Amino acid sequence: MEIYWSGHSCFRIKGSNTTVITDPCSPDSGYSLGQPAANIVTVSHSHTNHSYTQGITNQPRIVSRPGEYEISNVLIIGIGSFHDGEGGKTRGKNTIYVMDIDEISICHLGDLGHVLSPEQLEEINKVDILLIPVGGVSTINATVAAEVVRQLEPKIVLPMHYKTEVSRKDLDPVERFLKEMGAGEVIAKLKLTITKSNLPPSTQVCLLNY
């Protein structure tokens, strides 16, 4: 499996037979997706920086709400959550997605705004790779993100939704999350190449270039 970060909360996950794109962002975000192809696109909420599905080619199947889906041999579970810490009163709802691709469990938290409830933890279950917002302002911040990592205990953590040189949203930089995690200096990679057999034994934080 190969995982690429396209910026903001958008990842391209290339499995052996299926490509999934998460939360495609519009050019207004500062990031350029190009014209990527995918079999499946997941959308955590309807904001244009997370739901720019018209930018994806190959007529993908769009998944945009909680539920259980099996598409192109990929099992996807959408779990309801909130975009804020007030039960959605400020920013509305958010959908978490757990995907089983090539026997690896990937969890994309979307624009999560709170720590996970016991019920959500039970639904998410085991996570190998966690895609987590860390930039605060409109999602959880670095401190809460580190707490969510401790809740889920994934093997690999890929931060997203933070300030970069091109992002147009006022977010915190990723360094605050790295400090909270005690990760030290992390060198960003072009992509993450992973198989079930070479998952690390304990949690590692990885950074990807957009």
Buried (B, 14 or more C-beta within 10 A) or exposed (E): BEBBBBBBBBBBBBBEEBBBBBBBBBEEBBBEBEEBEBBBBBBBBEBEBBBBBEBBEEEBBBBBEBEEBEBBEBEBBBBBBBBBBEEBEEBBBBBBBBBBBBEBBBBBBBBBBBBBEEEBBEBBEEBBBBBBBBBBEBBBBBEBBBEBBEBBEBBBBBBBBBBBEEBBBEBBEBBBBBEBBEBEEBEEBEBBEBEEEEBEEEBBBBBBEB
